[in-house]
């Protein structure tokens, strides 16, 4: 006989599946983040973000921007503050494959 040990044929091990994790809610005793804004301000910021997102998407329906738009053009159209707030919007649209970025 060989000194090597082999597993018996036909025997299978059960596959262990990962358990679904349930997101935990924070304990009630935890204080709010001091930098966190109030719910009314969050709602206002959320609506501002939605309007900025809509404005950005609608920009591509104009004939001059159908083939794309450069960063300097975006900065001129939106201004510096809005231009900076476009980054997460552009990232999410890229992630959703609704926008592609190219170098020219």
DOKESE-752143 format. One record per residue: residue number from 1; x, z, y of N, C-alpha, C, O in turn; residue in three letters. Coordinates in Angstrom, 2 decimals, decimal comma, m for minus. Example, Ala and Ser with C-alpha at 12.3 -4.5 7.8 and 13.67 -1.06 7.14 Angstrom:
BEGIN
{num 1 n_east 13,19 n_up 7,80 n_north m5,69 ca_east 12,30 ca_up 7,80 ca_north m4,50 c_east 13,20 c_up 7,80 c_north m3,30 o_east 14,24 o_up 8,46 o_north m3,32 residu ALA}
{num 2 n_east 12,85 n_up 7,08 n_north m2,25 ca_east 13,67 ca_up 7,14 ca_north m1,06 c_east 12,90 c_up 7,87 c_north 0,03 o_east 13,41 o_up 8,04 o_north 1,14 residu SER}
***
This chain:
BEGIN
{num 1 n_east 0,81 n_up 0,00 n_north m1,19 ca_east 0,00 ca_up 0,00 ca_north 0,00 c_east 0,85 c_up 0,00 c_north 1,25 o_east 1,99 o_up 0,47 o_north 1,27 residu UNK}
{num 2 n_east 0,26 n_up m0,54 n_north 2,28 ca_east 0,95 ca_up m0,62 ca_north 3,55 c_east 0,84 c_up 0,71 c_north 4,27 o_east m0,13 o_up 1,44 o_north 4,08 residu UNK}
{num 3 n_east 1,82 n_up 1,02 n_north 5,09 ca_east 1,77 ca_up 2,28 ca_north 5,85 c_east 0,93 c_up 2,15 c_north 7,11 o_east 0,64 o_up 3,15 o_north 7,76 residu UNK}
{num 4 n_east 0,55 n_up 0,92 n_north 7,45 ca_east m0,29 ca_up 0,71 ca_north 8,64 c_east m1,72 c_up 1,07 c_north 8,32 o_east m2,22 o_up 0,77 o_north 7,24 residu UNK}
{num 5 n_east m2,37 n_up 1,71 n_north 9,25 ca_east m3,77 ca_up 2,09 ca_north 9,07 c_east m4,64 c_up 1,11 c_north 9,84 o_east m4,33 o_up 0,79 o_north 10,99 residu UNK}
{num 6 n_east m5,68 n_up 0,65 n_north 9,26 ca_east m6,60 ca_up m0,26 ca_north 9,93 c_east m7,99 c_up 0,35 c_north 9,92 o_east m8,31 o_up 1,17 o_north 9,06 residu UNK}
{num 7 n_east m8,78 n_up m0,06 n_north 10,87 ca_east m10,16 ca_up 0,45 ca_north 10,94 c_east m10,97 c_up m0,20 c_north 9,83 o_east m10,75 o_up m1,37 o_north 9,49 residu UNK}
{num 8 n_east m11,91 n_up 0,55 n_north 9,28 ca_east m12,76 ca_up m0,04 ca_north 8,24 c_east m13,56 c_up m1,20 c_north 8,82 o_east m13,99 o_up m1,15 o_north 9,97 residu UNK}
{num 9 n_east m13,76 n_up m2,23 n_north 8,04 ca_east m14,50 ca_up m3,39 ca_north 8,53 c_east m15,98 c_up m3,06 c_north 8,61 o_east m16,51 o_up m2,29 o_north 7,81 residu UNK}
{num 10 n_east m16,62 n_up m3,68 n_north 9,60 ca_east m18,06 ca_up m3,48 ca_north 9,75 c_east m18,45 c_up m2,24 c_north 10,53 o_east m19,62 o_up m2,05 o_north 10,84 residu UNK}
{num 11 n_east m17,50 n_up m1,38 n_north 10,84 ca_east m17,83 ca_up m0,16 ca_north 11,58 c_east m17,64 c_up m0,41 c_north 13,07 o_east m16,60 o_up m0,91 o_north 13,50 residu UNK}
{num 12 n_east m18,64 n_up m0,09 n_north 13,86 ca_east m18,58 ca_up m0,30 ca_north 15,30 c_east m18,73 c_up 1,01 c_north 16,03 o_east m19,45 o_up 1,92 o_north 15,60 residu UNK}
{num 13 n_east m18,04 n_up 1,09 n_north 17,14 ca_east m18,20 ca_up 2,26 ca_north 18,01 c_east m19,29 c_up 1,96 c_north 19,01 o_east m19,40 o_up 0,83 o_north 19,49 residu UNK}
{num 14 n_east m20,10 n_up 2,94 n_north 19,35 ca_east m21,12 ca_up 2,70 ca_north 20,39 c_east m20,44 c_up 2,53 c_north 21,75 o_east m19,44 o_up 3,19 o_north 22,04 residu UNK}
{num 15 n_east m20,98 n_up 1,66 n_north 22,56 ca_east m20,45 ca_up 1,42 ca_north 23,89 c_east m21,01 c_up 2,47 c_north 24,84 o_east m22,22 o_up 2,68 o_north 24,91 residu UNK}
{num 16 n_east m20,11 n_up 3,11 n_north 25,56 ca_east m20,55 ca_up 4,11 ca_north 26,54 c_east m20,84 c_up 3,38 c_north 27,84 o_east m19,97 o_up 2,67 o_north 28,36 residu UNK}
{num 17 n_east m22,01 n_up 3,55 n_north 28,36 ca_east m22,39 ca_up 2,91 ca_north 29,61 c_east m22,27 c_up 3,92 c_north 30,75 o_east m22,53 o_up 5,11 o_north 30,59 residu UNK}
{num 18 n_east m21,89 n_up 3,40 n_north 31,89 ca_east m21,76 ca_up 4,26 ca_north 33,07 c_east m23,14 c_up 4,72 c_north 33,51 o_east m24,10 o_up 3,96 o_north 33,52 residu UNK}
{num 19 n_east m23,21 n_up 5,97 n_north 33,87 ca_east m24,48 ca_up 6,50 ca_north 34,37 c_east m24,71 c_up 6,05 c_north 35,79 o_east m23,78 o_up 5,91 o_north 36,58 residu UNK}
{num 20 n_east m25,97 n_up 5,82 n_north 36,10 ca_east m26,31 ca_up 5,47 ca_north 37,47 c_east m26,15 c_up 6,72 c_north 38,32 o_east m26,60 o_up 7,81 o_north 37,94 residu UNK}
{num 21 n_east m25,52 n_up 6,54 n_north 39,46 ca_east m25,35 ca_up 7,68 ca_north 40,35 c_east m26,45 c_up 7,67 c_north 41,40 o_east m26,82 o_up 6,62 o_north 41,93 residu UNK}
{num 22 n_east m26,95 n_up 8,83 n_north 41,66 ca_east m28,00 ca_up 8,99 ca_north 42,66 c_east m27,34 c_up 9,47 c_north 43,93 o_east m26,61 o_up 10,47 o_north 43,90 residu UNK}
{num 23 n_east m27,56 n_up 8,80 n_north 45,05 ca_east m26,94 ca_up 9,26 ca_north 46,29 c_east m27,42 c_up 10,66 c_north 46,64 o_east m28,61 o_up 10,96 o_north 46,60 residu UNK}
{num 24 n_east m26,48 n_up 11,48 n_north 46,98 ca_east m26,81 ca_up 12,86 ca_north 47,32 c_east m27,19 c_up 12,98 c_north 48,78 o_east m26,59 o_up 12,34 o_north 49,65 residu UNK}
{num 25 n_east m28,17 n_up 13,78 n_north 49,04 ca_east m28,54 ca_up 14,04 ca_north 50,42 c_east m27,71 c_up 15,20 c_north 50,92 o_east m27,42 o_up 16,12 o_north 50,17 residu UNK}
{num 26 n_east m27,30 n_up 15,17 n_north 52,17 ca_east m26,48 ca_up 16,26 ca_north 52,69 c_east m27,28 c_up 17,56 c_north 52,75 o_east m28,50 o_up 17,56 o_north 52,92 residu UNK}
{num 27 n_east m26,57 n_up 18,65 n_north 52,59 ca_east m27,20 ca_up 19,96 ca_north 52,65 c_east m27,75 c_up 20,20 c_north 54,05 o_east m27,24 o_up 19,67 o_north 55,03 residu UNK}
{num 28 n_east m28,78 n_up 20,98 n_north 54,12 ca_east m29,42 ca_up 21,23 ca_north 55,41 c_east m28,55 c_up 22,03 c_north 56,36 o_east m28,74 o_up 21,97 o_north 57,57 residu UNK}
{num 29 n_east m27,62 n_up 22,77 n_north 55,84 ca_east m26,80 ca_up 23,62 ca_north 56,67 c_east m25,68 c_up 22,88 c_north 57,38 o_east m25,02 o_up 23,45 o_north 58,25 residu UNK}
{num 30 n_east m25,45 n_up 21,63 n_north 57,05 ca_east m24,36 ca_up 20,88 ca_north 57,66 c_east m24,77 c_up 20,43 c_north 59,05 o_east m25,86 o_up 19,88 o_north 59,25 residu UNK}
{num 31 n_east m23,89 n_up 20,66 n_north 60,00 ca_east m24,19 ca_up 20,27 ca_north 61,38 c_east m24,01 c_up 18,77 c_north 61,55 o_east m23,28 o_up 18,13 o_north 60,81 residu UNK}
{num 32 n_east m24,71 n_up 18,24 n_north 62,54 ca_east m24,61 ca_up 16,81 ca_north 62,84 c_east m23,25 c_up 16,52 c_north 63,45 o_east m22,65 o_up 17,39 o_north 64,09 residu UNK}
{num 33 n_east m22,78 n_up 15,34 n_north 63,28 ca_east m21,52 ca_up 14,89 ca_north 63,85 c_east m21,63 c_up 14,93 c_north 65,38 o_east m22,58 o_up 14,38 o_north 65,93 residu UNK}
{num 34 n_east m20,69 n_up 15,56 n_north 66,07 ca_east m20,79 ca_up 15,64 ca_north 67,54 c_east m20,79 c_up 14,28 c_north 68,21 o_east m21,35 o_up 14,14 o_north 69,30 residu UNK}
{num 35 n_east m20,16 n_up 13,27 n_north 67,59 ca_east m20,13 ca_up 11,95 ca_north 68,18 c_east m21,38 c_up 11,15 c_north 67,87 o_east m21,57 o_up 10,05 o_north 68,39 residu UNK}
{num 36 n_east m22,23 n_up 11,70 n_north 67,01 ca_east m23,44 ca_up 10,99 ca_north 66,59 c_east m24,47 c_up 10,98 c_north 67,72 o_east m24,61 o_up 11,97 o_north 68,44 residu UNK}
{num 37 n_east m25,17 n_up 9,89 n_north 67,86 ca_east m26,17 ca_up 9,78 ca_north 68,92 c_east m27,54 c_up 10,20 c_north 68,41 o_east m27,75 o_up 10,29 o_north 67,20 residu UNK}
{num 38 n_east m28,44 n_up 10,45 n_north 69,31 ca_east m29,78 ca_up 10,86 ca_north 68,93 c_east m30,54 c_up 9,68 c_north 68,32 o_east m30,15 o_up 8,53 o_north 68,54 residu UNK}
{num 39 n_east m31,62 n_up 9,94 n_north 67,55 ca_east m32,36 ca_up 8,85 ca_north 66,91 c_east m32,90 c_up 7,82 c_north 67,89 o_east m32,92 o_up 6,63 o_north 67,57 residu UNK}
{num 40 n_east m33,34 n_up 8,24 n_north 69,07 ca_east m33,87 ca_up 7,27 ca_north 70,02 c_east m32,78 c_up 6,32 c_north 70,52 o_east m33,04 o_up 5,14 o_north 70,74 residu UNK}
{num 41 n_east m31,58 n_up 6,85 n_north 70,69 ca_east m30,46 ca_up 6,01 ca_north 71,12 c_east m30,06 c_up 5,08 c_north 69,98 o_east m29,71 o_up 3,92 o_north 70,22 residu UNK}
{num 42 n_east m30,10 n_up 5,59 n_north 68,72 ca_east m29,78 ca_up 4,75 ca_north 67,57 c_east m30,76 c_up 3,59 c_north 67,47 o_east m30,35 o_up 2,46 o_north 67,23 residu UNK}
{num 43 n_east m32,05 n_up 3,86 n_north 67,66 ca_east m33,04 ca_up 2,80 ca_north 67,59 c_east m32,80 c_up 1,76 c_north 68,67 o_east m32,95 o_up 0,56 o_north 68,44 residu UNK}
{num 44 n_east m32,44 n_up 2,23 n_north 69,86 ca_east m32,16 ca_up 1,32 ca_north 70,96 c_east m30,94 c_up 0,46 c_north 70,64 o_east m30,94 o_up m0,74 o_north 70,89 residu UNK}
{num 45 n_east m29,89 n_up 1,09 n_north 70,09 ca_east m28,69 ca_up 0,34 ca_north 69,72 c_east m28,99 c_up m0,65 c_north 68,61 o_east m28,46 o_up m1,76 o_north 68,59 residu UNK}
{num 46 n_east m29,85 n_up m0,24 n_north 67,67 ca_east m30,22 ca_up m1,11 ca_north 66,56 c_east m30,97 c_up m2,33 c_north 67,07 o_east m30,72 o_up m3,45 o_north 66,62 residu UNK}
{num 47 n_east m31,89 n_up m2,13 n_north 68,02 ca_east m32,62 ca_up m3,27 ca_north 68,57 c_east m31,69 c_up m4,15 c_north 69,40 o_east m31,85 o_up m5,37 o_north 69,40 residu UNK}
{num 48 n_east m30,72 n_up m3,55 n_north 70,10 ca_east m29,73 ca_up m4,34 ca_north 70,84 c_east m28,90 c_up m5,19 c_north 69,87 o_east m28,61 o_up m6,35 o_north 70,15 residu UNK}
{num 49 n_east m28,53 n_up m4,59 n_north 68,74 ca_east m27,75 ca_up m5,32 ca_north 67,75 c_east m28,56 c_up m6,47 c_north 67,15 o_east m28,04 o_up m7,56 o_north 66,93 residu UNK}
{num 50 n_east m29,84 n_up m6,22 n_north 66,90 ca_east m30,71 ca_up m7,28 ca_north 66,36 c_east m30,86 c_up m8,42 c_north 67,37 o_east m30,83 o_up m9,59 o_north 66,99 residu UNK}
{num 51 n_east m31,04 n_up m8,08 n_north 68,63 ca_east m31,18 ca_up m9,13 ca_north 69,64 c_east m29,87 c_up m9,90 c_north 69,82 o_east m29,89 o_up m11,11 o_north 70,01 residu UNK}
{num 52 n_east m28,74 n_up m9,19 n_north 69,76 ca_east m27,44 ca_up m9,86 ca_north 69,85 c_east m27,23 c_up m10,77 c_north 68,65 o_east m26,72 o_up m11,88 o_north 68,79 residu UNK}
{num 53 n_east m27,61 n_up m10,30 n_north 67,47 ca_east m27,50 ca_up m11,12 ca_north 66,25 c_east m28,36 c_up m12,39 c_north 66,37 o_east m27,91 o_up m13,48 o_north 66,03 residu UNK}
{num 54 n_east m29,60 n_up m12,22 n_north 66,83 ca_east m30,49 ca_up m13,35 ca_north 67,00 c_east m29,94 c_up m14,34 c_north 68,02 o_east m29,98 o_up m15,55 o_north 67,81 residu UNK}
{num 55 n_east m29,43 n_up m13,80 n_north 69,13 ca_east m28,85 ca_up m14,65 ca_north 70,18 c_east m27,65 c_up m15,44 c_north 69,63 o_east m27,48 o_up m16,62 o_north 69,94 residu UNK}
{num 56 n_east m26,82 n_up m14,77 n_north 68,82 ca_east m25,64 ca_up m15,42 ca_north 68,24 c_east m26,06 c_up m16,53 c_north 67,27 o_east m25,51 o_up m17,63 o_north 67,31 residu UNK}
{num 57 n_east m27,03 n_up m16,26 n_north 66,40 ca_east m27,48 ca_up m17,25 ca_north 65,43 c_east m28,14 c_up m18,43 c_north 66,13 o_east m27,93 o_up m19,58 o_north 65,76 residu UNK}
{num 58 n_east m28,95 n_up m18,14 n_north 67,15 ca_east m29,63 ca_up m19,22 ca_north 67,89 c_east m28,66 c_up m20,12 c_north 68,65 o_east m28,97 o_up m21,26 o_north 68,97 residu UNK}
{num 59 n_east m27,48 n_up m19,59 n_north 68,93 ca_east m26,46 ca_up m20,36 ca_north 69,63 c_east m26,09 c_up m21,63 c_north 68,86 o_east m25,79 o_up m22,65 o_north 69,47 residu UNK}
{num 60 n_east m26,12 n_up m21,56 n_north 67,53 ca_east m25,72 ca_up m22,70 ca_north 66,71 c_east m26,79 c_up m23,78 c_north 66,62 o_east m26,55 o_up m24,85 o_north 66,07 residu UNK}
{num 61 n_east m27,98 n_up m23,51 n_north 67,16 ca_east m29,00 ca_up m24,55 ca_north 67,18 c_east m28,82 c_up m25,49 c_north 68,38 o_east m29,44 o_up m26,55 o_north 68,43 residu UNK}
{num 62 n_east m27,99 n_up m25,09 n_north 69,34 ca_east m27,69 ca_up m25,96 ca_north 70,48 c_east m26,77 c_up m27,08 c_north 70,02 o_east m25,89 o_up m26,86 o_north 69,19 residu UNK}
{num 63 n_east m26,98 n_up m28,26 n_north 70,55 ca_east m26,23 ca_up m29,44 ca_north 70,10 c_east m24,73 c_up m29,30 c_north 70,31 o_east m23,95 o_up m29,79 o_north 69,48 residu UNK}
{num 64 n_east m24,31 n_up m28,66 n_north 71,37 ca_east m22,87 ca_up m28,56 ca_north 71,65 c_east m22,15 c_up m27,61 c_north 70,71 o_east m20,93 o_up m27,68 o_north 70,59 residu UNK}
{num 65 n_east m22,89 n_up m26,71 n_north 70,01 ca_east m22,26 ca_up m25,74 ca_north 69,12 c_east m22,62 c_up m25,97 c_north 67,65 o_east m22,35 o_up m25,10 o_north 66,82 residu UNK}
{num 66 n_east m23,22 n_up m27,09 n_north 67,32 ca_east m23,60 ca_up m27,35 ca_north 65,92 c_east m22,38 c_up m27,40 c_north 64,99 o_east m22,48 o_up m27,04 o_north 63,82 residu UNK}
{num 67 n_east m21,27 n_up m27,84 n_north 65,50 ca_east m20,05 ca_up m27,95 ca_north 64,69 c_east m19,20 c_up m26,69 c_north 64,77 o_east m18,18 o_up m26,60 o_north 64,09 residu UNK}
{num 68 n_east m19,60 n_up m25,72 n_north 65,58 ca_east m18,85 ca_up m24,48 ca_north 65,68 c_east m18,59 c_up m24,09 c_north 67,12 o_east m18,94 o_up m24,80 o_north 68,07 residu UNK}
{num 69 n_east m17,97 n_up m22,92 n_north 67,25 ca_east m17,67 ca_up m22,38 ca_north 68,58 c_east m16,38 c_up m21,57 c_north 68,48 o_east m16,14 o_up m20,90 o_north 67,48 residu UNK}
{num 70 n_east m15,56 n_up m21,65 n_north 69,51 ca_east m14,29 ca_up m20,92 ca_north 69,51 c_east m14,46 c_up m19,52 c_north 70,08 o_east m15,46 o_up m19,22 o_north 70,73 residu UNK}
{num 71 n_east m13,48 n_up m18,68 n_north 69,82 ca_east m13,51 ca_up m17,32 ca_north 70,36 c_east m13,54 c_up m17,30 c_north 71,89 o_east m14,32 o_up m16,54 o_north 72,46 residu UNK}
{num 72 n_east m12,73 n_up m18,10 n_north 72,57 ca_east m12,80 ca_up m18,10 ca_north 74,04 c_east m14,19 c_up m18,51 c_north 74,55 o_east m14,67 o_up m17,97 o_north 75,55 residu UNK}
{num 73 n_east m14,83 n_up m19,47 n_north 73,87 ca_east m16,18 ca_up m19,86 ca_north 74,28 c_east m17,16 c_up m18,71 c_north 74,07 o_east m18,02 o_up m18,46 o_north 74,91 residu UNK}
{num 74 n_east m17,03 n_up m18,00 n_north 72,94 ca_east m17,90 ca_up m16,84 ca_north 72,69 c_east m17,69 c_up m15,78 c_north 73,76 o_east m18,66 o_up m15,18 o_north 74,25 residu UNK}
{num 75 n_east m16,43 n_up m15,53 n_north 74,12 ca_east m16,13 ca_up m14,52 ca_north 75,12 c_east m16,72 c_up m14,89 c_north 76,48 o_east m17,22 o_up m14,03 o_north 77,20 residu UNK}
{num 76 n_east m16,67 n_up m16,18 n_north 76,82 ca_east m17,25 ca_up m16,63 ca_north 78,09 c_east m18,77 c_up m16,50 c_north 78,09 o_east m19,36 o_up m16,11 o_north 79,09 residu UNK}
{num 77 n_east m19,38 n_up m16,81 n_north 76,96 ca_east m20,85 ca_up m16,77 ca_north 76,88 c_east m21,39 c_up m15,34 c_north 76,84 o_east m22,40 o_up m15,03 o_north 77,48 residu UNK}
{num 78 n_east m20,73 n_up m14,47 n_north 76,09 ca_east m21,26 ca_up m13,12 ca_north 75,87 c_east m20,62 c_up m12,05 c_north 76,73 o_east m21,20 o_up m10,97 o_north 76,90 residu UNK}
{num 79 n_east m19,48 n_up m12,29 n_north 77,28 ca_east m18,77 ca_up m11,25 ca_north 78,03 c_east m17,97 c_up m10,40 c_north 77,06 o_east m18,17 o_up m10,45 o_north 75,85 residu UNK}
{num 80 n_east m17,05 n_up m9,61 n_north 77,61 ca_east m16,11 ca_up m8,85 ca_north 76,78 c_east m16,81 c_up m7,81 c_north 75,90 o_east m16,52 o_up m7,71 o_north 74,71 residu UNK}
{num 81 n_east m17,72 n_up m7,04 n_north 76,47 ca_east m18,38 ca_up m5,96 ca_north 75,72 c_east m19,21 c_up m6,50 c_north 74,57 o_east m19,11 o_up m6,01 o_north 73,44 residu UNK}
{num 82 n_east m20,04 n_up m7,50 n_north 74,83 ca_east m20,86 ca_up m8,09 ca_north 73,77 c_east m19,99 c_up m8,81 c_north 72,75 o_east m20,28 o_up m8,80 o_north 71,56 residu UNK}
{num 83 n_east m18,92 n_up m9,44 n_north 73,22 ca_east m18,00 ca_up m10,13 ca_north 72,32 c_east m17,43 c_up m9,17 c_north 71,29 o_east m17,32 o_up m9,51 o_north 70,11 residu UNK}
{num 84 n_east m17,07 n_up m7,97 n_north 71,72 ca_east m16,53 ca_up m6,96 ca_north 70,80 c_east m17,59 c_up m6,50 c_north 69,80 o_east m17,27 o_up m6,19 o_north 68,65 residu UNK}
{num 85 n_east m18,86 n_up m6,45 n_north 70,24 ca_east m19,95 ca_up m6,03 ca_north 69,34 c_east m20,34 c_up m7,14 c_north 68,36 o_east m21,10 o_up m6,89 o_north 67,43 residu UNK}
{num 86 n_east m19,84 n_up m8,34 n_north 68,56 ca_east m20,13 ca_up m9,45 ca_north 67,64 c_east m19,37 c_up m9,34 c_north 66,32 o_east m19,80 o_up m9,90 o_north 65,32 residu UNK}
{num 87 n_east m18,26 n_up m8,62 n_north 66,30 ca_east m17,41 ca_up m8,55 ca_north 65,11 c_east m18,18 c_up m8,12 c_north 63,85 o_east m18,10 o_up m8,82 o_north 62,84 residu UNK}
{num 88 n_east m18,92 n_up m7,00 n_north 63,87 ca_east m19,65 ca_up m6,62 ca_north 62,65 c_east m20,75 c_up m7,63 c_north 62,29 o_east m21,06 o_up m7,81 o_north 61,11 residu UNK}
{num 89 n_east m21,32 n_up m8,27 n_north 63,28 ca_east m22,37 ca_up m9,27 ca_north 63,02 c_east m21,74 c_up m10,48 c_north 62,33 o_east m22,29 o_up m11,00 o_north 61,35 residu UNK}
{num 90 n_east m20,60 n_up m10,93 n_north 62,83 ca_east m19,90 ca_up m12,06 ca_north 62,23 c_east m19,46 c_up m11,71 c_north 60,81 o_east m19,57 o_up m12,53 o_north 59,90 residu UNK}
{num 91 n_east m18,96 n_up m10,50 n_north 60,62 ca_east m18,53 ca_up m10,06 ca_north 59,29 c_east m19,69 c_up m10,06 c_north 58,31 o_east m19,54 o_up m10,52 o_north 57,17 residu UNK}
{num 92 n_east m20,84 n_up m9,56 n_north 58,72 ca_east m21,98 ca_up m9,50 ca_north 57,80 c_east m22,49 c_up m10,90 c_north 57,48 o_east m22,86 o_up m11,18 o_north 56,33 residu UNK}
{num 93 n_east m22,52 n_up m11,79 n_north 58,47 ca_east m22,96 ca_up m13,17 ca_north 58,22 c_east m21,98 c_up m13,91 c_north 57,31 o_east m22,39 o_up m14,72 o_north 56,48 residu UNK}
{num 94 n_east m20,69 n_up m13,62 n_north 57,47 ca_east m19,69 ca_up m14,23 ca_north 56,60 c_east m19,84 c_up m13,71 c_north 55,18 o_east m19,76 o_up m14,47 o_north 54,22 residu UNK}
{num 95 n_east m20,07 n_up m12,41 n_north 55,06 ca_east m20,26 ca_up m11,79 ca_north 53,74 c_east m21,49 c_up m12,35 c_north 53,04 o_east m21,49 o_up m12,50 o_north 51,82 residu UNK}
{num 96 n_east m22,53 n_up m12,67 n_north 53,79 ca_east m23,76 ca_up m13,22 ca_north 53,23 c_east m23,69 c_up m14,73 c_north 53,03 o_east m24,67 o_up m15,36 o_north 52,65 residu UNK}
{num 97 n_east m22,52 n_up m15,31 n_north 53,31 ca_east m22,29 ca_up m16,76 ca_north 53,19 c_east m23,20 c_up m17,57 c_north 54,11 o_east m23,58 o_up m18,70 o_north 53,78 residu UNK}
{num 98 n_east m23,54 n_up m17,02 n_north 55,24 ca_east m24,34 ca_up m17,75 ca_north 56,24 c_east m23,46 c_up m18,27 c_north 57,36 o_east m23,93 o_up m18,99 o_north 58,23 residu UNK}
{num 99 n_east m22,18 n_up m17,90 n_north 57,35 ca_east m21,26 ca_up m18,30 ca_north 58,39 c_east m19,88 c_up m18,47 c_north 57,77 o_east m19,48 o_up m17,68 o_north 56,91 residu UNK}
{num 100 n_east m19,16 n_up m19,47 n_north 58,19 ca_east m17,79 ca_up m19,63 ca_north 57,73 c_east m16,87 c_up m19,72 c_north 58,95 o_east m17,24 o_up m20,22 o_north 60,00 residu UNK}
{num 101 n_east m15,66 n_up m19,22 n_north 58,77 ca_east m14,70 ca_up m19,19 ca_north 59,86 c_east m13,55 c_up m20,11 c_north 59,48 o_east m13,07 o_up m20,09 o_north 58,35 residu UNK}
{num 102 n_east m13,11 n_up m20,93 n_north 60,43 ca_east m12,00 ca_up m21,82 ca_north 60,17 c_east m11,04 c_up m21,81 c_north 61,35 o_east m11,42 o_up m21,46 o_north 62,47 residu UNK}
{num 103 n_east m9,80 n_up m22,18 n_north 61,07 ca_east m8,78 ca_up m22,29 ca_north 62,12 c_east m8,67 c_up m23,75 c_north 62,50 o_east m8,71 o_up m24,63 o_north 61,64 residu UNK}
{num 104 n_east m8,55 n_up m24,00 n_north 63,78 ca_east m8,36 ca_up m25,39 ca_north 64,19 c_east m7,28 c_up m25,53 c_north 65,22 o_east m7,00 o_up m26,64 o_north 65,67 residu UNK}
***
